Amino acid sequence: MEFTDVRSEDGVTGRSFSVAVAGEIVPAVIWAPEGARGPRPLMLMGHGGSQHKKTPTLAARARQYARKFGYATLAIDAPGHGDRISRAEAAALARETGARVTGRVASAWTPERLKLMSERTARAVPEWNAALEAALGFDFVGRGGPVGYWGVSMGTAIGVPFLAQCRLVTAAILGLAGLRPGASDFEAAARKITIPVEFVFQWDDAVATREHGVGLFDAFGSAEKTMHINPGGHMGIPDFEGDSWERFFVRHLGTVDAPARMAAAAE
């Protein structure tokens, strides 16, 4: 595997690469502690609609997980996002998505939109499988460490079918999505998920209704699952949920030299 860009900052190294799936080149990036050698926990992060693999909030969380817990974090550009489209297309997508998540336009689940989402997910699942397999071959990740998944909104729309067929992921943060009437395949996938899940939801979400959000949570087959509901819209997840995500992943994935790493950061 050849890295196309390698950058280190504040003790964390980010490496860009790509995988080929079904004739398409899928851009990816992975962050890990500088000088790391595996095995170590690997986090998979799925970005939201109109975002990309290096969206600032995602990249900041990946760097924080590397510094605090010794994790490696992998992200890819979903179909029709990031480096897979032009800047003009990305700008148009951001405007359209912004209008829907803020409620300026109705978030109608038209047959055309549902078909687009289904096709995107069908492409994304094997792409995640290929990127995960590549990452496990990196000497700074290695095989044998636990794997987690974080992805809300579109990260959940893609994440649920992905997790339903991936046996390597052992814990997941999902949210900002729902179980729509007639989405039998999506419901079936949710029921196949039996790993620990923490599900975050916004009570006034213009994209996923309360009923649909609770329906998806109920469909998960996990014996250990928790739903966090906060007031506000789609983009209003409170910052304190990030602390909960950290506790969840540390509990299920562990850490790599976390005490020594945190002590060194405090000096």
Phi and psi restraints in degrees (value plus and minus 20) as a CYANA .aco file:
   2 GLU   PHI    -124.5   -84.5
   2 GLU   PSI     107.9   147.9
   3 PHE   PHI    -106.5   -66.5
   3 PHE   PSI     112.4   152.4
   4 THR   PHI    -109.7   -69.7
   4 THR   PSI     -36.2     3.8
   5 ASP   PHI    -177.4  -137.4
   5 ASP   PSI     110.8   150.8
   6 VAL   PHI    -151.6  -111.6
   6 VAL   PSI     101.5   141.5
   7 ARG   PHI    -157.1  -117.1
   7 ARG   PSI     112.8   152.8
   8 SER   PHI    -134.4   -94.4
   8 SER   PSI     117.2   157.2
   9 GLU   PHI    -173.4  -133.4
   9 GLU   PSI     108.9   148.9
  10 ASP   PHI      31.2    71.2
  10 ASP   PSI      22.2    62.2
  11 GLY   PHI      63.1   103.1
  11 GLY   PSI     -12.2    27.8
  12 VAL   PHI    -146.8  -106.8
  12 VAL   PSI     115.0   155.0
  13 THR   PHI    -130.5   -90.5
  13 THR   PSI     108.1   148.1
  14 GLY   PHI    -126.3   -86.3
  14 GLY   PSI     114.2   154.2
  15 ARG   PHI    -147.5  -107.5
  15 ARG   PSI     107.6   147.6
  16 SER   PHI    -116.3   -76.3
  16 SER   PSI     122.3   162.3
  17 PHE   PHI    -176.4  -136.4
  17 PHE   PSI    -194.1  -154.1
  18 SER   PHI    -169.4  -129.4
  18 SER   PSI     137.5   177.5
  19 VAL   PHI    -146.3  -106.3
  19 VAL   PSI     130.9   170.9
  20 ALA   PHI    -122.7   -82.7
  20 ALA   PSI     105.4   145.4
  21 VAL   PHI    -157.4  -117.4
  21 VAL   PSI     102.0   142.0
  22 ALA   PHI      32.5    72.5
  22 ALA   PSI      21.2    61.2
  23 GLY   PHI      61.3   101.3
  23 GLY   PSI     -17.7    22.3
  24 GLU   PHI    -132.3   -92.3
  24 GLU   PSI     127.2   167.2
  25 ILE   PHI    -114.1   -74.1
  25 ILE   PSI     102.6   142.6
  26 VAL   PHI    -127.6   -87.6
  26 VAL   PSI      90.8   130.8
  27 PRO   PHI     -90.3   -50.3
  27 PRO   PSI     121.0   161.0
  28 ALA   PHI    -162.4  -122.4
  28 ALA   PSI     142.6   182.6
  29 VAL   PHI    -165.1  -125.1
  29 VAL   PSI     126.0   166.0
  30 ILE   PHI    -156.8  -116.8
  30 ILE   PSI     112.9   152.9
  31 TRP   PHI    -128.5   -88.5
  31 TRP   PSI     125.5   165.5
  32 ALA   PHI    -176.8  -136.8
  32 ALA   PSI     139.7   179.7
  33 PRO   PHI     -76.4   -36.4
  33 PRO   PSI     120.0   160.0
  34 GLU   PHI     -79.2   -39.2
  34 GLU   PSI     110.8   150.8
  35 GLY   PHI      56.4    96.4
  35 GLY   PSI      -7.1    32.9
  36 ALA   PHI     -88.1   -48.1
  36 ALA   PSI     130.7   170.7
  37 ARG   PHI    -152.9  -112.9
  37 ARG   PSI     120.0   160.0
  38 GLY   PHI     -99.4   -59.4
  38 GLY   PSI    -198.7  -158.7
  39 PRO   PHI    -100.2   -60.2
  39 PRO   PSI     137.5   177.5
  40 ARG   PHI    -174.8  -134.8
  40 ARG   PSI     142.4   182.4
  41 PRO   PHI     -79.9   -39.9
  41 PRO   PSI     120.3   160.3
  42 LEU   PHI    -137.3   -97.3
  42 LEU   PSI     105.5   145.5
  43 MET   PHI    -122.5   -82.5
  43 MET   PSI     113.5   153.5
  44 LEU   PHI    -124.9   -84.9
  44 LEU   PSI     107.6   147.6
  45 MET   PHI    -140.7  -100.7
  45 MET   PSI     100.0   140.0
  46 GLY   PHI    -119.1   -79.1
  46 GLY   PSI     102.4   142.4
  47 HIS   PHI     -97.0   -57.0
  47 HIS   PSI     146.2   186.2
  48 GLY   PHI    -106.1   -66.1
  48 GLY   PSI     156.0   196.0
  49 GLY   PHI     -81.2   -41.2
  49 GLY   PSI     116.0   156.0
  50 SER   PHI      53.5    93.5
  50 SER   PSI     -21.2    18.8
  51 GLN   PHI    -113.2   -73.2
  51 GLN   PSI    -186.0  -146.0
  52 HIS   PHI    -174.5  -134.5
  52 HIS   PSI     158.6   198.6
  53 LYS   PHI     -84.8   -44.8
  53 LYS   PSI     -42.8    -2.8
  54 LYS   PHI    -133.4   -93.4
  54 LYS   PSI       4.7    44.7
  55 THR   PHI     -69.5   -29.5
  55 THR   PSI     112.2   152.2
  56 PRO   PHI     -69.8   -29.8
  56 PRO   PSI     -63.9   -23.9
  57 THR   PHI     -86.1   -46.1
  57 THR   PSI     -57.9   -17.9
  58 LEU   PHI     -87.1   -47.1
  58 LEU   PSI     -66.7   -26.7
  59 ALA   PHI     -82.7   -42.7
  59 ALA   PSI     -60.0   -20.0
  60 ALA   PHI     -84.0   -44.0
  60 ALA   PSI     -60.4   -20.4
  61 ARG   PHI     -86.6   -46.6
  61 ARG   PSI     -59.1   -19.1
  62 ALA   PHI     -82.9   -42.9
  62 ALA   PSI     -63.2   -23.2
  63 ARG   PHI     -86.3   -46.3
  63 ARG   PSI     -58.9   -18.9
  64 GLN   PHI     -84.8   -44.8
  64 GLN   PSI     -61.7   -21.7
  65 TYR   PHI     -84.9   -44.9
  65 TYR   PSI     -54.7   -14.7
  66 ALA   PHI     -87.3   -47.3
  66 ALA   PSI     -64.2   -24.2
  67 ARG   PHI     -91.9   -51.9
  67 ARG   PSI     -62.1   -22.1
  68 LYS   PHI    -103.5   -63.5
  68 LYS   PSI     -56.2   -16.2
  69 PHE   PHI    -142.4  -102.4
  69 PHE   PSI     -26.5    13.5
  70 GLY   PHI      58.5    98.5
  70 GLY   PSI      -3.4    36.6
  71 TYR   PHI     -96.5   -56.5
  71 TYR   PSI     135.3   175.3
  72 ALA   PHI    -120.8   -80.8
  72 ALA   PSI     125.2   165.2
  73 THR   PHI    -150.7  -110.7
  73 THR   PSI     108.7   148.7
  74 LEU   PHI    -131.8   -91.8
  74 LEU   PSI     116.7   156.7
  75 ALA   PHI    -159.2  -119.2
  75 ALA   PSI     128.8   168.8
  76 ILE   PHI    -150.4  -110.4
  76 ILE   PSI     138.7   178.7
  77 ASP   PHI     -99.1   -59.1
  77 ASP   PSI     102.8   142.8
  78 ALA   PHI     -87.0   -47.0
  78 ALA   PSI     139.2   179.2
  79 PRO   PHI     -73.6   -33.6
  79 PRO   PSI     114.6   154.6
  80 GLY   PHI      54.9    94.9
  80 GLY   PSI       1.1    41.1
  81 HIS   PHI    -159.6  -119.6
  81 HIS   PSI     144.4   184.4
  82 GLY   PHI      39.7    79.7
  82 GLY   PSI    -152.5  -112.5
  83 ASP   PHI     -95.2   -55.2
  83 ASP   PSI     -17.2    22.8
  84 ARG   PHI    -112.2   -72.2
  84 ARG   PSI     -22.5    17.5
  85 ILE   PHI    -155.0  -115.0
  85 ILE   PSI     148.7   188.7
  86 SER   PHI     -98.6   -58.6
  86 SER   PSI     147.3   187.3
  87 ARG   PHI     -83.6   -43.6
  87 ARG   PSI     -58.1   -18.1
  88 ALA   PHI     -84.9   -44.9
  88 ALA   PSI     -61.5   -21.5
  89 GLU   PHI     -86.0   -46.0
  89 GLU   PSI     -58.4   -18.4
  90 ALA   PHI     -85.0   -45.0
  90 ALA   PSI     -59.7   -19.7
  91 ALA   PHI     -85.3   -45.3
  91 ALA   PSI     -61.7   -21.7
  92 ALA   PHI     -85.2   -45.2
  92 ALA   PSI     -60.0   -20.0
  93 LEU   PHI     -84.2   -44.2
  93 LEU   PSI     -60.9   -20.9
  94 ALA   PHI     -83.7   -43.7
  94 ALA   PSI     -59.3   -19.3
  95 ARG   PHI     -85.6   -45.6
  95 ARG   PSI     -64.7   -24.7
  96 GLU   PHI     -84.5   -44.5
  96 GLU   PSI     -66.2   -26.2
  97 THR   PHI     -85.5   -45.5
  97 THR   PSI     -62.0   -22.0
  98 GLY   PHI     -79.7   -39.7
  98 GLY   PSI     -59.2   -19.2
  99 ALA   PHI     -85.7   -45.7
  99 ALA   PSI     -55.7   -15.7
 100 ARG   PHI     -95.4   -55.4
 100 ARG   PSI     -65.3   -25.3
 101 VAL   PHI     -92.7   -52.7
 101 VAL   PSI     -42.6    -2.6
 102 THR   PHI    -112.2   -72.2
 102 THR   PSI     -24.2    15.8
 103 GLY   PHI      62.7   102.7
 103 GLY   PSI     -10.8    29.2
 104 ARG   PHI     -88.7   -48.7
 104 ARG   PSI     -48.2    -8.2
 105 VAL   PHI    -149.3  -109.3
 105 VAL   PSI     132.7   172.7
 106 ALA   PHI     -85.7   -45.7
 106 ALA   PSI     117.4   157.4
 107 SER   PHI    -108.0   -68.0
 107 SER   PSI      50.5    90.5
 108 ALA   PHI     -97.8   -57.8
 108 ALA   PSI     110.6   150.6
 109 TRP   PHI    -109.4   -69.4
 109 TRP   PSI      56.4    96.4
 110 THR   PHI     -94.2   -54.2
 110 THR   PSI     137.9   177.9
 111 PRO   PHI     -76.5   -36.5
 111 PRO   PSI     -57.1   -17.1
 112 GLU   PHI     -85.2   -45.2
 112 GLU   PSI     -62.9   -22.9
 113 ARG   PHI     -88.8   -48.8
 113 ARG   PSI     -60.6   -20.6
 114 LEU   PHI     -83.3   -43.3
 114 LEU   PSI     -58.8   -18.8
 115 LYS   PHI     -85.0   -45.0
 115 LYS   PSI     -61.8   -21.8
 116 LEU   PHI     -81.6   -41.6
 116 LEU   PSI     -64.2   -24.2
 117 MET   PHI     -84.3   -44.3
 117 MET   PSI     -61.1   -21.1
 118 SER   PHI     -83.4   -43.4
 118 SER   PSI     -62.3   -22.3
 119 GLU   PHI     -86.4   -46.4
 119 GLU   PSI     -59.3   -19.3
 120 ARG   PHI     -83.9   -43.9
 120 ARG   PSI     -63.1   -23.1
 121 THR   PHI     -85.5   -45.5
 121 THR   PSI     -61.1   -21.1
 122 ALA   PHI     -80.3   -40.3
 122 ALA   PSI     -53.6   -13.6
 123 ARG   PHI     -98.5   -58.5
 123 ARG   PSI     -57.5   -17.5
 124 ALA   PHI     -91.3   -51.3
 124 ALA   PSI     -54.7   -14.7
 125 VAL   PHI     -80.5   -40.5
 125 VAL   PSI     -71.9   -31.9
 126 PRO   PHI     -86.1   -46.1
 126 PRO   PSI     -46.0    -6.0
 127 GLU   PHI     -87.9   -47.9
 127 GLU   PSI     -61.5   -21.5
 128 TRP   PHI     -84.3   -44.3
 128 TRP   PSI     -60.7   -20.7
 129 ASN   PHI     -79.1   -39.1
 129 ASN   PSI     -63.8   -23.8
 130 ALA   PHI     -88.1   -48.1
 130 ALA   PSI     -62.4   -22.4
 131 ALA   PHI     -85.8   -45.8
 131 ALA   PSI     -60.1   -20.1
 132 LEU   PHI     -82.7   -42.7
 132 LEU   PSI     -65.3   -25.3
 133 GLU   PHI     -81.0   -41.0
 133 GLU   PSI     -60.8   -20.8
 134 ALA   PHI     -83.5   -43.5
 134 ALA   PSI     -64.7   -24.7
 135 ALA   PHI     -82.7   -42.7
 135 ALA   PSI     -58.8   -18.8
 136 LEU   PHI     -85.7   -45.7
 136 LEU   PSI     -38.1     1.9
 137 GLY   PHI    -106.2   -66.2
 137 GLY   PSI     -27.2    12.8
 138 PHE   PHI     -96.6   -56.6
 138 PHE   PSI     117.5   157.5
 139 ASP   PHI     -87.3   -47.3
 139 ASP   PSI     -39.2     0.8
 140 PHE   PHI    -109.2   -69.2
 140 PHE   PSI     -19.7    20.3
 141 VAL   PHI    -134.0   -94.0
 141 VAL   PSI     -84.8   -44.8
 142 GLY   PHI      57.0    97.0
 142 GLY   PSI     141.5   181.5
 143 ARG   PHI    -112.9   -72.9
 143 ARG   PSI     133.8   173.8
 144 GLY   PHI      87.1   127.1
 144 GLY   PSI     -39.0     1.0
 145 GLY   PHI    -103.3   -63.3
 145 GLY   PSI     137.7   177.7
 146 PRO   PHI     -89.8   -49.8
 146 PRO   PSI     136.3   176.3
 147 VAL   PHI    -144.7  -104.7
 147 VAL   PSI     112.4   152.4
 148 GLY   PHI    -139.6   -99.6
 148 GLY   PSI     144.7   184.7
 149 TYR   PHI    -152.3  -112.3
 149 TYR   PSI     115.8   155.8
 150 TRP   PHI    -148.4  -108.4
 150 TRP   PSI     107.9   147.9
 151 GLY   PHI    -193.4  -153.4
 151 GLY   PSI     103.4   143.4
 152 VAL   PHI    -136.8   -96.8
 152 VAL   PSI     144.4   184.4
 153 SER   PHI      38.9    78.9
 153 SER   PSI    -140.3  -100.3
 154 MET   PHI     -81.8   -41.8
 154 MET   PSI     -48.1    -8.1
 155 GLY   PHI     -83.0   -43.0
 155 GLY   PSI     -45.4    -5.4
 156 THR   PHI    -106.6   -66.6
 156 THR   PSI     -59.0   -19.0
 157 ALA   PHI     -77.3   -37.3
 157 ALA   PSI     -58.5   -18.5
 158 ILE   PHI    -105.7   -65.7
 158 ILE   PSI     -56.2   -16.2
 159 GLY   PHI     -84.7   -44.7
 159 GLY   PSI     -57.5   -17.5
 160 VAL   PHI     -81.6   -41.6
 160 VAL   PSI     -72.8   -32.8
 161 PRO   PHI     -83.1   -43.1
 161 PRO   PSI     -54.1   -14.1
 162 PHE   PHI     -84.9   -44.9
 162 PHE   PSI     -69.4   -29.4
 163 LEU   PHI     -85.2   -45.2
 163 LEU   PSI     -50.5   -10.5
 164 ALA   PHI     -81.9   -41.9
 164 ALA   PSI     -46.4    -6.4
 165 GLN   PHI    -134.0   -94.0
 165 GLN   PSI     -21.7    18.3
 166 CYS   PHI    -122.6   -82.6
 166 CYS   PSI     100.7   140.7
 167 ARG   PHI    -115.0   -75.0
 167 ARG   PSI     -19.5    20.5
 168 LEU   PHI    -107.8   -67.8
 168 LEU   PSI     -47.7    -7.7
 169 VAL   PHI     -97.4   -57.4
 169 VAL   PSI     112.1   152.1
 170 THR   PHI    -133.6   -93.6
 170 THR   PSI     -26.0    14.0
 171 ALA   PHI    -183.4  -143.4
 171 ALA   PSI     127.6   167.6
 172 ALA   PHI    -166.7  -126.7
 172 ALA   PSI     122.5   162.5
 173 ILE   PHI    -122.7   -82.7
 173 ILE   PSI     104.7   144.7
 174 LEU   PHI    -152.0  -112.0
 174 LEU   PSI     152.8   192.8
 175 GLY   PHI     138.5   178.5
 175 GLY   PSI    -198.6  -158.6
 176 LEU   PHI      33.0    73.0
 176 LEU   PSI      18.2    58.2
 177 ALA   PHI    -171.1  -131.1
 177 ALA   PSI     144.9   184.9
 178 GLY   PHI    -163.1  -123.1
 178 GLY   PSI     153.2   193.2
 179 LEU   PHI    -121.6   -81.6
 179 LEU   PSI      81.5   121.5
 180 ARG   PHI     -99.6   -59.6
 180 ARG   PSI     129.3   169.3
 181 PRO   PHI     -77.6   -37.6
 181 PRO   PSI     114.7   154.7
 182 GLY   PHI      68.3   108.3
 182 GLY   PSI     -26.7    13.3
 183 ALA   PHI    -105.1   -65.1
 183 ALA   PSI      44.2    84.2
 184 SER   PHI     -85.4   -45.4
 184 SER   PSI     -58.0   -18.0
 185 ASP   PHI     -86.2   -46.2
 185 ASP   PSI     -60.4   -20.4
 186 PHE   PHI     -86.1   -46.1
 186 PHE   PSI     -61.7   -21.7
 187 GLU   PHI     -83.6   -43.6
 187 GLU   PSI     -61.8   -21.8
 188 ALA   PHI     -82.4   -42.4
 188 ALA   PSI     -58.7   -18.7
 189 ALA   PHI     -85.2   -45.2
 189 ALA   PSI     -63.5   -23.5
 190 ALA   PHI     -79.7   -39.7
 190 ALA   PSI     -59.1   -19.1
 191 ARG   PHI     -89.4   -49.4
 191 ARG   PSI     -41.5    -1.5
 192 LYS   PHI     -99.4   -59.4
 192 LYS   PSI     -33.3     6.7
 193 ILE   PHI    -102.4   -62.4
 193 ILE   PSI      96.4   136.4
 194 THR   PHI    -139.9   -99.9
 194 THR   PSI     -18.3    21.7
 195 ILE   PHI     -97.8   -57.8
 195 ILE   PSI     143.2   183.2
 196 PRO   PHI     -78.7   -38.7
 196 PRO   PSI     114.7   154.7
 197 VAL   PHI    -151.9  -111.9
 197 VAL   PSI     115.3   155.3
 198 GLU   PHI    -134.5   -94.5
 198 GLU   PSI     105.5   145.5
 199 PHE   PHI    -136.9   -96.9
 199 PHE   PSI      99.9   139.9
 200 VAL   PHI    -125.9   -85.9
 200 VAL   PSI     117.6   157.6
 201 PHE   PHI    -164.9  -124.9
 201 PHE   PSI     126.2   166.2
 202 GLN   PHI    -124.8   -84.8
 202 GLN   PSI     105.4   145.4
 203 TRP   PHI     -83.2   -43.2
 203 TRP   PSI     -48.1    -8.1
 204 ASP   PHI    -131.0   -91.0
 204 ASP   PSI      10.1    50.1
 205 ASP   PHI     -83.7   -43.7
 205 ASP   PSI     108.0   148.0
 206 ALA   PHI    -102.8   -62.8
 206 ALA   PSI     -30.3     9.7
 207 VAL   PHI    -117.8   -77.8
 207 VAL   PSI     -68.3   -28.3
 208 ALA   PHI    -134.8   -94.8
 208 ALA   PSI     100.3   140.3
 209 THR   PHI     -90.8   -50.8
 209 THR   PSI     141.8   181.8
 210 ARG   PHI     -78.5   -38.5
 210 ARG   PSI     -65.6   -25.6
 211 GLU   PHI     -80.2   -40.2
 211 GLU   PSI     -63.6   -23.6
 212 HIS   PHI     -89.4   -49.4
 212 HIS   PSI     -57.1   -17.1
 213 GLY   PHI     -84.8   -44.8
 213 GLY   PSI     -66.3   -26.3
 214 VAL   PHI     -84.5   -44.5
 214 VAL   PSI     -55.3   -15.3
 215 GLY   PHI     -82.7   -42.7
 215 GLY   PSI     -60.9   -20.9
 216 LEU   PHI     -87.4   -47.4
 216 LEU   PSI     -64.6   -24.6
 217 PHE   PHI     -77.9   -37.9
 217 PHE   PSI     -62.8   -22.8
 218 ASP   PHI     -85.2   -45.2
 218 ASP   PSI     -50.8   -10.8
 219 ALA   PHI     -94.1   -54.1
 219 ALA   PSI     -44.4    -4.4
 220 PHE   PHI     -77.5   -37.5
 220 PHE   PSI     115.7   155.7
 221 GLY   PHI    -104.1   -64.1
 221 GLY   PSI     -13.4    26.6
 222 SER   PHI     -89.5   -49.5
 222 SER   PSI     117.3   157.3
 223 ALA   PHI     -95.2   -55.2
 223 ALA   PSI     -49.7    -9.7
 224 GLU   PHI    -131.7   -91.7
 224 GLU   PSI      85.5   125.5
 225 LYS   PHI    -168.4  -128.4
 225 LYS   PSI     122.9   162.9
 226 THR   PHI    -154.3  -114.3
 226 THR   PSI     117.7   157.7
 227 MET   PHI    -134.1   -94.1
 227 MET   PSI     104.3   144.3
 228 HIS   PHI    -125.1   -85.1
 228 HIS   PSI      99.4   139.4
 229 ILE   PHI    -134.8   -94.8
 229 ILE   PSI     107.5   147.5
 230 ASN   PHI    -144.1  -104.1
 230 ASN   PSI     129.8   169.8
 231 PRO   PHI     -89.0   -49.0
 231 PRO   PSI     136.1   176.1
 232 GLY   PHI      94.4   134.4
 232 GLY   PSI     155.9   195.9
 233 GLY   PHI    -108.5   -68.5
 233 GLY   PSI    -193.6  -153.6
 234 HIS   PHI     -75.2   -35.2
 234 HIS   PSI     -56.7   -16.7
 235 MET   PHI    -116.0   -76.0
 235 MET   PSI      -7.4    32.6
 236 GLY   PHI    -126.0   -86.0
 236 GLY   PSI       6.6    46.6
 237 ILE   PHI     -77.9   -37.9
 237 ILE   PSI     104.8   144.8
 238 PRO   PHI     -83.6   -43.6
 238 PRO   PSI     128.4   168.4
 239 ASP   PHI     -79.1   -39.1
 239 ASP   PSI     -51.8   -11.8
 240 PHE   PHI     -85.6   -45.6
 240 PHE   PSI     -37.7     2.3
 241 GLU   PHI     -84.2   -44.2
 241 GLU   PSI     -49.0    -9.0
 242 GLY   PHI     -80.3   -40.3
 242 GLY   PSI     -56.8   -16.8
 243 ASP   PHI     -85.4   -45.4
 243 ASP   PSI     -58.3   -18.3
 244 SER   PHI     -85.8   -45.8
 244 SER   PSI     -59.3   -19.3
 245 TRP   PHI     -81.8   -41.8
 245 TRP   PSI     -60.8   -20.8
 246 GLU   PHI     -82.7   -42.7
 246 GLU   PSI     -66.5   -26.5
 247 ARG   PHI     -81.3   -41.3
 247 ARG   PSI     -59.7   -19.7
 248 PHE   PHI     -81.6   -41.6
 248 PHE   PSI     -68.6   -28.6
 249 PHE   PHI     -90.9   -50.9
 249 PHE   PSI     -58.4   -18.4
 250 VAL   PHI     -82.1   -42.1
 250 VAL   PSI     -58.4   -18.4
 251 ARG   PHI     -84.2   -44.2
 251 ARG   PSI     -58.9   -18.9
 252 HIS   PHI    -118.7   -78.7
 252 HIS   PSI     -44.9    -4.9
 253 LEU   PHI    -129.0   -89.0
 253 LEU   PSI     -38.2     1.8
 254 GLY   PHI      57.7    97.7
 254 GLY   PSI    -184.9  -144.9
 255 THR   PHI    -161.3  -121.3
 255 THR   PSI     154.3   194.3
 256 VAL   PHI    -141.0  -101.0
 256 VAL   PSI      88.6   128.6
 257 ASP   PHI      30.6    70.6
 257 ASP   PSI      18.0    58.0
 258 ALA   PHI     -80.3   -40.3
 258 ALA   PSI     -64.5   -24.5
 259 PRO   PHI     -78.8   -38.8
 259 PRO   PSI     -66.7   -26.7
 260 ALA   PHI     -85.6   -45.6
 260 ALA   PSI     -58.9   -18.9
 261 ARG   PHI     -84.4   -44.4
 261 ARG   PSI     -63.9   -23.9
 262 MET   PHI     -91.3   -51.3
 262 MET   PSI     -54.6   -14.6
 263 ALA   PHI     -85.9   -45.9
 263 ALA   PSI     -60.6   -20.6
 264 ALA   PHI     -85.5   -45.5
 264 ALA   PSI     -56.8   -16.8
 265 ALA   PHI     -88.0   -48.0
 265 ALA   PSI     -47.5    -7.5
 266 ALA   PHI    -100.4   -60.4
 266 ALA   PSI     -36.7     3.3
